[in-house]
Amino acid sequence: MKIIIDKKLFYISAAIILFGLVMVFSASASFAKNSNLSAHYFAQKQTFIVLIGLLLAYIVTQIPVKFWQETRVLFLFFALLLLVAVFIPGIGKTINGSTRWIYLGGMGLQVSELAKLLVFIYFAGYLTYHEKKVANSFLGFIKPFILIGFVCVLILLAKDLGTTIVVMVTAMGMAFMARAKFHYFLTLFIVNGVGIYLLTVTSAYRKARLMSFVDPWQDTYGAGYQLTQSLIAIGSGKWFGAGLGNGVQKLLYLPEAYNDFIFAVFSEEFGFIGIVLLVGIFSMLIYRMMQISLEAQSCNLKFNAYLGYGISFWFALQVIIHMGVNLGILPTTGLTLPLVSYGGSSILVMVTALAFMFRISYETKKYSVTDAKAKEKNKDKKIIDSNHKIDRIFMDYNKNTASVLKNEYK
Amino acid sequence: MSRYTLVTIFLLGFALIILARSWQLQITDYKFFQKQGEDRQLRIITTKSVRGAIKDRSGYPLAVTTNMVSVWMNPKKLDKKHHNLTRLLKSLKISKKKFAKMANKKTRFIYLKRQISPKVGVFIKSLKITGVHLQKEKKRYYSAGSLVSQIIGFTNVDNKGQEGLELFYDSLLQGKDGKRKVLKNRAGEIIETVQQIDQEVEGIDLTLSIDKDMQFFAYQSLRKVMKNTQADSASLVILNVKNGEVVAMASMPTYNPNNPKQRSSHGLRNRVITDVIEPGSVMKIFTMAVALLTKKVQVNQTVDTSPGYITIGDRTVTDVHSMGLLTMSDVIKKSSNVGISKIALKVQDKHMWRILYDFGFGLPPASGFPGESSGVLRHYKQWDNAMKVSLSYGYSMSASLLQIARAYGAIASGGVLKKISLLRTKKINTGKRVLPKKIARIITKMLTRVTEQDGTAPQAVIDGVVVAGKTGTVKKTSSDGGYTDDKYISLFAGFAPADNPQYVCAVMVDNPKGGRFYGGSVAAPVFAEIMKKALFMPQNINKL
């Protein structure tokens, strides 16, 4: 068994993960102390999970992508099962009003994180097998979205609007790469828009969140608290930030500082320059992922390509939404910053997703090599064939000449 | 354009939006956010200075600040069903009924008990009752209890001086609270000091001139005389002749400053300083002094006091019995009112006023004690002969016991009036000369005769020491303005040893009952007792 990685992607993501651990420590120390835990409790836990993630990633890189392509429906059902299991008392657990966790043997798993990956695997398979239908018929386009919509409803029931949006938009992105017609998206956008609007209006909780997003300074100690604290953190960063560890807002002021609002803590400590660098490195990460997908596509490894695009868009969306929420340009919704935020399930699934990208990159290279070999072989064969032809011509010629000569001598 | 390129552009657009928004927050509008942050994170807190201690002259702490805790609760957050509640109430000695009343108050802050010992505080913390909190506090503890309470006074629960020296030197003792800007986390814990605005100044320790042992003896003597005579009150003060320091100053009844309930009783008054009396016969020596000074009389001259009374204007001055021809020193020794009146008549009003004024009567003694009385001494232009005569033996004026002791101190030190100090001084107290040394010596000599066997105060005698002093037996004024016939104030003022005076002491017993009321028989024994203690203090043995 050999280690399969994509070097560029590995270096970029390793840098982000290592720096993420430092950030988690910085952002969580006060919260840990306040809960009578050791200051590095959260950072330690996160490190441990990253190590487990590496093990999981190693396993995933050893499995041909084809395996997932074939078992995708099975895994989708598994995802649905988990999403439903969340609501079974005794297994599911509600934290902060969201029912997102299931507990098995002392370990908590945030189901929607895993569901995301499984949905993308399923959808990549659908796109592979029904490429023409998706591209040319609205029915073919909308059918899988009904299934994904069902998954989304289950995630929504667990009060996780952020993840729902990530799943929906990522799937649309994947369909876009499968050359679905533009006006299909328009229709889907309208349907989703109306859906989100209705969801917002009917839930007092979401409505309050939206209102507080529009003007957070109206109620800085109520609904607007979290956002204003986040904005204060970012604004206080100025050009160069307060320096690593010197942020103030993480001193219990900013809720979820080491999780859904870790970007705000980062911004306070590293300033605008830090944000430029962070956006830069995430751009590199996503660009490399998309490149890998594109390479797979050009080799006609369709499933690999669609899955790659799915993972790329998912990471990109989550970075954009996380930062957007922290910066107050998107309504508050709890999403982690990929590879940085604290959260066992999140980091575990993200690292696994990276492993998929490594495998895809690897298979593309392998394909190119075999393809080249095959071509080389073909070339040889052609040469041999042509030699044969010449031989035959000669033989024919000889035969003919022989017979002519024969006849003449007769 | 390929779809791949479209998506890339789309994502880059978002990256730019994020950067633009960050620019807006961090570069354009940072001031707003910084201010909002500081409003929430930075607090100005005061660091309490520690109130200075008050010590006796040898450094024994009389008033010290100790660490205490106060227990308060937030009735809105109180866990009313907590299983440790009964243990809490037991440790605080609060009844369930009272507690229920407190717990139902519509407030977020109510003290359960203030200033309990830190030990109990630790126990209460271990009970972990939601809504019950502890707060560190300082409490003033008075180790000598009622012994010095009237001098030192006390502070209120907020450590502000309320009475006595605690009040007078409040700002010195208090020091200055410091102010600093600190960074707090959301739980209110201080993370670091951002800026020191005002450095705190620790309170200054006061070292009193009081000797706690002498103070103890003074109280014992007073307690004894109070018990024996059933007097209304009694006071005494001992001054160091050399430097004007107050060695002991006591009055009965007194109070215990550590018990807040006693803090409103009449025991609060430091009678030595705040109460004035008509000083009576103790004032005769000043009349004698001015007569000698202005040469109106000679030391060896005599005055005829028969028939035992004299009428000046509408006033008749009487002696206890007719004493006939008296020498100058006999006038003092026998305390003849008639004799001193006749001498007074020879003296000019101006001169007589001047000597009383010089000896500190009618002026506050500037002891550094709040509420000190200056007494009343009318200006001589308002006098008539009757008034002058009355003044000659200490009526028609008033003075505090401290003023009397101080004036006697001036005689003892050979005519120099010293500044009074309740604080231990290292400076040499030069004072102010108010009488030539020669005349002071003559007066001292006269005073020593008072304590002779046939004088008015043989009971003021101390074995082996010559005592100079003068009695006073003052009729108390009644509520209608006249004098009562059966209520007296017994006085004795004097110093010892006569040839080299160390201490001057004045004793007053107000309204002694049981037939004895003369200064010589009530106040003089107290004087002798306490003066003996003072002179025979270990550090004074070789001075005798």
HADDOCK unambig.tbl for C-alpha pairs under 7 A between the chains (distance, minus, plus):
assign (segid A and resid 177 and name CA) (segid B and resid 3 and name CA) 6.35 0.50 0.50
assign (segid A and resid 231 and name CA) (segid B and resid 33 and name CA) 6.95 0.50 0.50
assign (segid A and resid 232 and name CA) (segid B and resid 33 and name CA) 4.67 0.50 0.50
assign (segid A and resid 232 and name CA) (segid B and resid 34 and name CA) 6.50 0.50 0.50
assign (segid A and resid 232 and name CA) (segid B and resid 36 and name CA) 6.69 0.50 0.50
assign (segid A and resid 232 and name CA) (segid B and resid 37 and name CA) 5.68 0.50 0.50
assign (segid A and resid 234 and name CA) (segid B and resid 25 and name CA) 6.77 0.50 0.50
assign (segid A and resid 234 and name CA) (segid B and resid 26 and name CA) 6.50 0.50 0.50
assign (segid A and resid 235 and name CA) (segid B and resid 25 and name CA) 4.79 0.50 0.50
assign (segid A and resid 235 and name CA) (segid B and resid 26 and name CA) 4.41 0.50 0.50
assign (segid A and resid 235 and name CA) (segid B and resid 30 and name CA) 4.76 0.50 0.50
assign (segid A and resid 235 and name CA) (segid B and resid 33 and name CA) 5.20 0.50 0.50
assign (segid A and resid 235 and name CA) (segid B and resid 34 and name CA) 6.56 0.50 0.50
assign (segid A and resid 236 and name CA) (segid B and resid 26 and name CA) 6.64 0.50 0.50
assign (segid A and resid 236 and name CA) (segid B and resid 30 and name CA) 5.97 0.50 0.50
assign (segid A and resid 236 and name CA) (segid B and resid 33 and name CA) 5.98 0.50 0.50
assign (segid A and resid 236 and name CA) (segid B and resid 34 and name CA) 4.94 0.50 0.50
assign (segid A and resid 237 and name CA) (segid B and resid 26 and name CA) 6.05 0.50 0.50
assign (segid A and resid 238 and name CA) (segid B and resid 26 and name CA) 4.32 0.50 0.50
assign (segid A and resid 238 and name CA) (segid B and resid 27 and name CA) 5.61 0.50 0.50
assign (segid A and resid 238 and name CA) (segid B and resid 30 and name CA) 6.25 0.50 0.50
assign (segid A and resid 239 and name CA) (segid B and resid 26 and name CA) 6.70 0.50 0.50
assign (segid A and resid 239 and name CA) (segid B and resid 27 and name CA) 6.62 0.50 0.50
assign (segid A and resid 251 and name CA) (segid B and resid 185 and name CA) 4.91 0.50 0.50
assign (segid A and resid 251 and name CA) (segid B and resid 186 and name CA) 6.38 0.50 0.50
assign (segid A and resid 252 and name CA) (segid B and resid 185 and name CA) 6.09 0.50 0.50
assign (segid A and resid 252 and name CA) (segid B and resid 186 and name CA) 5.13 0.50 0.50
assign (segid A and resid 253 and name CA) (segid B and resid 185 and name CA) 6.91 0.50 0.50
assign (segid A and resid 253 and name CA) (segid B and resid 186 and name CA) 5.24 0.50 0.50
assign (segid A and resid 272 and name CA) (segid B and resid 22 and name CA) 6.58 0.50 0.50
assign (segid A and resid 272 and name CA) (segid B and resid 23 and name CA) 6.71 0.50 0.50
assign (segid A and resid 272 and name CA) (segid B and resid 26 and name CA) 6.40 0.50 0.50
assign (segid A and resid 276 and name CA) (segid B and resid 19 and name CA) 6.83 0.50 0.50
assign (segid A and resid 279 and name CA) (segid B and resid 15 and name CA) 6.75 0.50 0.50
assign (segid A and resid 320 and name CA) (segid B and resid 14 and name CA) 6.92 0.50 0.50
assign (segid A and resid 324 and name CA) (segid B and resid 18 and name CA) 6.74 0.50 0.50
assign (segid A and resid 327 and name CA) (segid B and resid 21 and name CA) 6.96 0.50 0.50
